[in-house]
Amino acid sequence: MPMTYYIGLSVFMFAMGIVGVLIRRNPLVVFMALELMFNSANLIFVSFATYHGVLDGQLFVFFVMTTAAAEVAVGLALIVAIFRSKRTIDLDQMSSLKG
């Protein structure tokens, strides 16, 4: 398959992730949109690494996926802690950090 298909799919996935982050107010949906953006970047890394015949892209994807998993775990723990104290997970109401 031509490289433009991979690039087009990655651009589409990244754009959908940006739209999800900017429009949605539910933090879980925002995390899923961020993961979509990470996966679009991973698709580009793997496709270019395969095209050039090197393994650097796959190695970098491994580190990106590990970091993204840790980021989601910490983010979900923060969401649970905020929900326990404020009884809501609306992003507009989480903007104030008053006690």
N, C-alpha and C positions, 0 to 999 in steps of 0.2 A: 504494500500500500504506500502511496506517496506520503511524504512527510507533512504535507499541507493538511491532510485529514487529521492527523494527531494535533497539529497546532490549532486547527479550527475547533476541534472538540475541547481542547484545553482552554482556549479563549472563551468559549461558550460556558464551560463549567465555572471558570473564574468570574465571569460576568454574573452568572446566577448566584454565586456566593456573595459577591458585592451587593447585589440587590437584596439578598436575604439579610445581610448584616445591616443595611441602611433602612430597610422598611420594617422588619419585624421587631417586636418589643418583648418577645418571650426569650429569655436567655438560653433555653435549651435549643430553640430554633437558630439562634445566633451562633451557638457552638457548632451546630450541624452545618451552617453556612460557612463557618471558618474551616471546618474539616473539608468541605467541598473545595475551597480555595487551595488548601494544602494538597489535596489529591490532584488538582489540576496542575500544580507546580511539579508534583511527582511524576505525572504523565509526561510532561515536557522533558524532565531530567532523564527518564528512562528511554523515551523515544530518541532523543539526541545521542544518548550513550550507545544505544543500539545502532543508530545510523553511522556513528563514527567508529564503532567497534571497540569501545573501551568500557571498563567496568566502574569508572568513577561515578557515573550517574546513579547506578544501582546502589552503590555504597552511600552516597549522599541521601538517597531516598530512605534508606534504613535509618539514618540519623534523624531525618525529618519526621518519620513516622513515630519514632521513639519519643521525640520531643513533643509531638502533637498529642500522643497518648498521655504523657505526664501533664501537659497543659489542661487537657480535658478533665483529668482526675482532680487536679487542684481546683479548677473552675467549678466542677460539680460539688465539691466539698464546700466551697464558698457559697454557692447557691443554696445548699441545704442549711448552712449556718445563718444566712440572711433570712431564709424563709422561716426558720424557727424563731427569730427575733422580731421580724416585721410582719409575718403572716401573709406576705405577698412576694411574688418574684417579678413584678412589673419593672422594667428597666427605668422607666421615668421616675418611679418612686425610690429606686435604689441610688439615685444620683446624690442625695444628701447623706452625708456620713455623720450626722448628728446623733448623739447617744440618746 
